[in-house]
């Protein structure tokens, strides 16, 4: 709490506001959140910890995840990891290294030669060669959304299954009975878990799952156009999207078809990206507390460094109901 009070004093902001931001709440505007994050990471003793001779050297390897600005998916994850790492006296390097390409080096040697004690790999996809090396690695390693069976490797993620199940239950409460799903990449672990959550949600609500109302694409808005008209023509009154960016494409396509949202079709997303509350209509979505995902990665890595085998840390999602869902007409 003293840390939070220090930042609040420096920025002349209420302690409650700083506490809210540093607990991962995203309802605060982006500029304020960014300034609080920057202040937290620039406390006078942070550089002292980095220069300490006994600091543990850790690397974060980032690939295929945007993190440079607060509007991007990886920004809060890295801030959360850095905030937790600085309290551990870790000397942190952030590297851009391809994870979804065949590698011509040995992962363990890469870390050993650079003096790293462990790593956090932040990427959506792993090449098979990288996956094989991580099954054998002796270095404590944490991944996002990719579980690997090795006592030296841990995975952190949101409970994708629970998140989508909650979405379906919400739509069923609004009396939707014909619900479609436009998901992300079929090969993605998170997409598979979200699909299973969709199936379970329908089953719990005694609703049918129709194969023609399920499609996989990618985690961008571009994948929406080929599917939305088909969903609507087959009677869908709600479309569950595997990400907020997919939902953006669905909203755009529905508007192009002159279909009212949510009066005729309801739409949901997943992630609660900053732009989701700025859309018209504001997007009902599943919140990933990305700041706490980053903190959890640090917790898992700390346990691994201490010799405690951690398989997976899974955070509880939160359904955020906004304007893009409503009762069946």
Order of alpha helices (4+ residues) and beta strands (2+ residues): alpha-alpha-alpha-alpha-beta-alpha-beta-alpha-beta-alpha-beta-beta-alpha-beta-alpha-beta-alpha-beta-alpha-beta-beta-alpha-beta-beta
